[in-house]
């Protein structure tokens, strides 16, 4: 890789999970994730609180703006675009949702960026449900539009747990290589499996019984759970010896009857609690040096919406290696 770093534009950057993974240079669970040869020169998100968190953690600053209002022509040349376009309308939680609404169509801002700036490469991330929505018609539509802009596009359903993240998070990763570049990109191979070598939840939970009472569920909530219908998701407490279920953006409003993962502090007294924001961040593979938002509810939302930095680091590293191979052939 030449000394010159590749310029990256980050659309829908959120609090910066994917961006931290692209840059590297952080430590998580005593493992160092080296700096990668990328330089983020443009980052944008509509959520001012997410941008506030982002700007606490990066020397380069994100801007708070509606991406639809951004003039991409005003940007410098970009080598790589990354973007986890909003996925609420593609979520497996609500697969019948209208896919023509504004949030579902925000992927078209990715298309607009590709059309305007023609970056050499791009990486997009989205939820697992994107593959099956409308019997696969949505992912085909998106890939076709990316391809029409002059890119060789491939995608894969990947599991964060296979890259040392203590979470069973599955996400669709879409990688595009501009047609005029002979680059053989290969998705990274996991360093472990869901059954062997994974990072268990106990690695990021210092103690079950914490003093802050606000994280515990009341006896009334527990009694209500026990009276719930059998077909309801109830008390999804997590084994400390296994990876956690997927962290979501609404952990601040976690119900003991919800799909969200919980901790069972004491089986005898039926004492349950939710994760703290820092615990949630650790489950997402954010290093403890990453500053969270001053508001816990906003932190939960930002963390749940983020791309796990460690997961993204492996994807970015594999792209860097593919680009290095291209550059070596040119020497």
Number of C-alpha atoms within 10 A of each C-alpha: 16 9 6 9 13 18 18 24 25 24 22 27 28 32 31 29 26 29 29 25 27 27 22 23 13 20 16 17 15 8 8 11 18 14 15 18 18 20 18 24 17 19 25 24 22 17 17 16 19 25 25 19 22 30 17 15 16 14 9 14 17 26 19 19 16 12 18 12 8 13 10 16 10 8 13 12 15 18 18 23 25 25 24 24 21 20 20 17 23 26 17 17 11 11 16 12 15 12 16 9 10 12 15 18 16 17 20 16 18 24 18 16 21 22 15 14 18 20 21 19 24 25 22 20 22 22 21 21 22 24 21 14 19 14 10 12 12 18 20 13 11 17 19 13 16 24 18 12 17 17 24 19 18 15 17 14 15 19 20 26 25 24 25 23 27 27 27 18 23 17 19 20 20 22 24 23 23 19 15 10 13 14 18 12 17 13 19 15 12 15 13 14 15 18 10 9 13 20 24 20 22 16 15 19 17 10 9 15 15 12 9 8 10 10 14 20 18 15 13 9 15 19 11 13 19 14 9 13 10 9 6 11 14 21 21 17 18 15 15 17 12 18 24 25 20 18 24 20 19 18 24 18 13 18 19 24 18 15 18 22 23 25 21 22 18 12 8 7 9 12 16 24 24 24 21 19 23 21 17 21 26 24 29 28 26 29 19 15 10 19 17 24 21 11 10 15 15 20 27 25 21 28 31 21 21 22 28 26 27 27 26 24 25 22 22 25 23 17 23 19 15 18 18 15 16 16 13 10 8 7 5
